[in-house]
């Protein structure tokens, strides 16, 4: 995010955030974990509010007519959460105490008993104790079969449930349940499971028996998605209920302000339709009572409000907490800070040639996992930094500039001598890297390579099995099987290298990125920035030599070696990279068809991971998805290594 420009249209929450994440941060919005995106949205919105000397609720509702406020209310009603323990009478007594505290709505967890009828008895007892002025909700969390849910419903028909959340295991039975039981239903997990395109899924739930949607911003991926679902519900005159998932006081404060925004939108709709503006609904933010400690020094105040005669969260109090937030360091177990990137050059002597290799590193040297990253042609070690930082908490990450790239050079070669020097073959590069890594670590490593770097990584994995614990091949190939194909490719790459020397790097790049392989990358919002980074190379002769010498046409075919591969491999390919998806599938089949089944189970040493929203340069186009795949692979390799 460093250096990103804040778009002040973000608070409209109508695709503005997703567009900003894609265009400004250059990553796929769906690649961010929902809870992380929610935190990101809260932070940015709060920053915009602070810049405007305002608060989160005000900037969200800046286009709402404030004349529609319900009696000028500045609070958000809270629904209590009750997880039944004890006899029905004891549960009813707890519910009665919640009513005495001022709660006008209570949600009870059901499907916790051995028999649904036992849950129904608890509901009956609670209703008898608290009377019919209190709103009762139930939440089954999808734990009942359809038959069990119907049994429950038949016993609570006279209990006036406002709704029951997710009564059945199969979401396709929800509408049928509404029609047969006569109970009103609220959607919760059904929405959570379809957060990437919820409106498409919601089209199946316009039935009037579905009366509410429960919105968990930290599960749905933030306020933008939650607001989209809320607008859908309110247009159909259904309730939009904001719910927490045990957030801290910071998260709850933001949710309170977002709930107020949702309430204002509902009131505006009612005004437009000439309907009576009803009292706002109670939102599911009662989890604050369940937490012993908080990350805030000053706790969030949620209490009985004398004016409304119910438990409320005050808008002004929530705004103040966010504006004046101070960390309670006494309850913080661990902190995360930006990882330092260390840069240095190392010398490698090999057969009379001396190579100066520039390297960057992130993470502690004491880590047991050592990951080594190799870039592709025209790339640099720097392009791996986002992924390295993402996993450096559990690994020492080393990224190397290959000869001819960045500041890595063959110091024994001058331009005039270039033609007389031996070719910079994949075998020589592998030997250089092995000698380099011997200086850096005595541990087995995991290689991660992209394109040209992937071919080098695969070669090293197959030839130096005693040094490599696993390898991640991003858009890589074992080479060309036919000698005729290799001859043609050598000629093509030699011609490309000559074009680079003759016309220079800017002209070469224009031609290079016109290829079909880069179609997806060309549509990336940071494409020009990526191309500009390629122009930073100063050793054009070194680049040309790398292009020619490390041509796939000069690389020995590794297809036969794959048949004997014992090292765990992860083949990463972009979703729209048809060519390398086909190569990965052939590699997978080659390894699988020539490995014995161990212990009666199919071999899992090779896996394919397809990166959505990306092409050949998957690690640049969707780095978070690549980091996630790498984390899973690291866990698998460590387990196999221990076993």
Order of alpha helices (4+ residues) and beta strands (2+ residues): alpha-alpha-alpha-beta-beta-alpha-beta-alpha-beta-alpha-beta-alpha-beta-alpha-alpha-beta-alpha-alpha-beta-alpha-beta-beta-alpha-beta-beta-beta-alpha-beta-beta-alpha-beta-alpha-beta-alpha-alpha-alpha-alpha-alpha-alpha-beta-alpha-beta-alpha-alpha
